[in-house]
Amino acid sequence: MTGRAVRCPVCADRISWEPGAPVSVWDVENSRYETVRVTALAPEKRADLERLAYRQCPNPSGDTAAHYLPATYADHGEPLVIGLVGAPASGKTHLLTAMIRQIHLDGLGAHGITAAPLDFRRHRDFHDDYVRKFEAGGTLSGTDTGVVEAADILLLRGPTGARPVSFFDVAGEDLEDPEARNRATKFLAGTTAVVFVHGSEDPLDTGRPTPRSENRSFHLAVERLLALPDGARLPAVIAVTKSDRLRYVPPADRWLHRGDERTVDAARIRAESRDVFAYLHHVGAGASLRPFEAFTRCALHFVSASGGDAKPVDRGDPAVRHFPRGFRPTRVLEPLVSILAMTGMIAGAEAERVGAP
Amino acid sequence: MGSGEVVRCRNGLGVLGELEIEELAGFVTPGSALDQQLVRVKGQVYVRKYVSRASGGRNPHLYDLLENEVRAGTRLGQVFRDAYPRQLASLVAYNTDLEEPFVLLREYFGEPAAGPATRFETADRLRFQHELLRALQLVSIAGLVHGAVGMETVRWHEGRLQLVDFEWAQRVGEPRRPGRRSIARSPEQQHGGGLVDGRDDVWGAGVLIRELHLGRLGVNGHRGQDPTLLRDLLNPVFDRPVEHRPTAADLLVRLHGDATPPPFADPDAPLAAGRELFEQVARRKTGAAPPPPAGKPRSWLRTLFTLMALAVVALRGTRPW
């Protein structure tokens, strides 16, 4: 290998990123990638083309369908691959949508970090399919099973450099599937940080007075990640979604009332982690605390993607729901800020202590 | 909302349920900016405060007022639970996610105090003072301030007072919100700086007690002309900054009232076991030894004390006294 070694976030293979390799552009008319030779192009034209182009992953293991990465994926610092893990309907997609929307509203600006799409086409699709619908007050359908691609890939630039960040949001059903060849969960082998999503559920809706005695998606993911070299050192976050349901109940009330934070304060994050832990323990959701025991660095946060519960638009059709008071995300970036601190994207003495026991 | 509509809402502990709510009549209190109506649920009458679509469109700040009411009401319910004091408005349910968010409160008793207060005899005034200060002591125990104590927000019925309309309430320890300007709000509350203190409301209580004795117009007069007993009681309220101001319980004691706290709960208490477990897991992750049992000094401290005692004995042995 003469190029830079990077891990493909989709198939999790280590690949050599050769300089000057051909790139592909998306042919809208024919709905296919078209290879373009860039070596003959003037440097500025080449740079401009590459910013919008893709490279096909060679997938040396040959275990994944053809897939493409942004052509500039390896031009920056160490890529981050963040996976969202959680049961079906736990709120992963709503959290990711709210998170990406907040990022683009300069939600990381207080930490000196700016964001841009790395994969413009993917980002546009994500925005059109999810963010726009959410902003209009509509609920989002869950992720289809079998989705193997990153939901969005951003380029975060900050004081410590620029790094691509891929977000994976696969269906909860896939995450609970112990089938070894389930391609949708292959990203776990290449993930560099995980957000474990626990949805705060209402017994009136679930028909159960207490949470399930097991959290299959957490359990499977934790065991698979611990099997990786240095797996226990992966930065992890447990995010309690739909926390707006708890917004007048201790301890969630005091955290949600604070709103979004502007600083990284390790002691504050530890205090919130302890409160989230105590809450999950108190309501009998001990199975969702497994990541805290399993990973050396793990922070816990209360988050609310929408700010409230969705209501049926029409009483005759309870399936079509919306947020009557609009979209009011609260603390949705706290899990990401903790991960960026634990992975060195946010630096400093405080950041170094985030998630540490 | 139509008659007898089944509505999803949460109780003071955040538990989701369904109630059938039947509208009865419009309702107004002088201390509330929200839409209100009397409703019936399971044969009982309740006050429903809400923000209608039209009102919310005209004044979005109303949503914040409702939020304050719900936040204070849930906190009071969590602190006083089954021994809920009659002196305070009592939240039953809420739903703030609806297009017309609402809170349901037990029916208030009596009438706004401004009317009956004009007919008070001395004994009524004394009783009113005790009841008012008791209500504020209870609010303070719950870690809250009401934020708008005045004739408009207290009700009176046959010697019993009820504090209602917690639309300006805040939690103690939070940054003070700059609020409306009113003589009933302390200088700290009007300025909006610093952190909310349980004694913030005592200023409003002082103004209200003066009004009780001097009448509405008399409140604007110079305090130097107040009756001596009133000056003695209230000068520490008005002349001292909040950190040196007496509490409602202090004033109640000065008036020979009963300031014994009622039974109340720490809403955080059920979390104690989980917080301790968190610390245990954290120690396991770092390989740190568990802390010694409470009440026993650490072994290295014991060793240090022993060495110091021996040194003292040895030094005494070499000195003439």
Contacts between the chains, C-beta under 8 A, distances in Angstrom:
chain1	res1	chain2	res2	distance
A	202	B	15	8.0
A	202	B	16	4.2
A	203	B	15	7.6
A	203	B	16	7.5
A	204	B	8	7.7
A	204	B	16	4.6
A	204	B	17	6.5
A	204	B	18	7.4
A	205	B	16	7.4
A	244	B	97	7.6
A	245	B	10	7.6
A	245	B	14	6.4
A	245	B	16	7.4
A	246	B	14	5.6
A	247	B	14	8.0
A	248	B	10	7.8
A	248	B	12	7.7
A	248	B	14	6.1
A	248	B	70	6.2
A	248	B	71	5.9
A	248	B	74	3.9
A	248	B	75	7.5
A	248	B	94	7.8
A	249	B	13	6.3
A	249	B	14	4.0
A	249	B	74	7.3
A	249	B	78	7.6
A	250	B	78	7.2
A	250	B	267	4.7
A	250	B	268	5.3
A	250	B	271	7.0
A	251	B	268	6.7
A	251	B	271	6.0
A	253	B	71	7.5
A	257	B	71	7.8
A	257	B	171	7.9
A	257	B	174	7.7
A	273	B	278	7.4
A	274	B	275	5.5
A	274	B	278	4.6
A	274	B	279	7.6
A	275	B	271	7.1
A	275	B	275	7.6
A	277	B	274	5.9
A	277	B	275	7.4
A	277	B	277	7.2
A	277	B	278	4.2
A	277	B	281	7.9
A	278	B	271	4.0
A	278	B	272	7.7
A	278	B	273	7.7
A	278	B	274	3.1
A	278	B	275	4.5
A	278	B	277	7.7
A	278	B	278	6.3
A	279	B	271	6.7
A	279	B	274	7.0
A	280	B	274	7.4
A	281	B	273	6.9
A	281	B	274	3.3
A	281	B	277	5.8
A	281	B	278	7.9
A	282	B	270	5.5
A	282	B	271	5.7
A	282	B	273	7.5
A	282	B	274	5.3
A	292	B	278	7.9
A	292	B	281	6.4
A	293	B	281	5.6
A	293	B	284	7.8
A	293	B	285	7.5
A	296	B	285	6.6
A	308	B	96	7.0
A	308	B	97	3.6
A	309	B	97	4.6
A	311	B	97	6.9
A	311	B	98	6.7
A	311	B	99	7.9
A	323	B	97	7.6
A	324	B	97	7.0
A	324	B	98	5.8
A	324	B	99	3.7
A	325	B	63	7.8
A	325	B	96	7.8
A	325	B	97	6.4
A	325	B	98	7.5
A	325	B	99	6.7
A	325	B	101	7.1
A	357	B	281	7.5
A	357	B	282	3.7
A	357	B	283	7.5
A	357	B	285	4.1
A	357	B	286	5.1
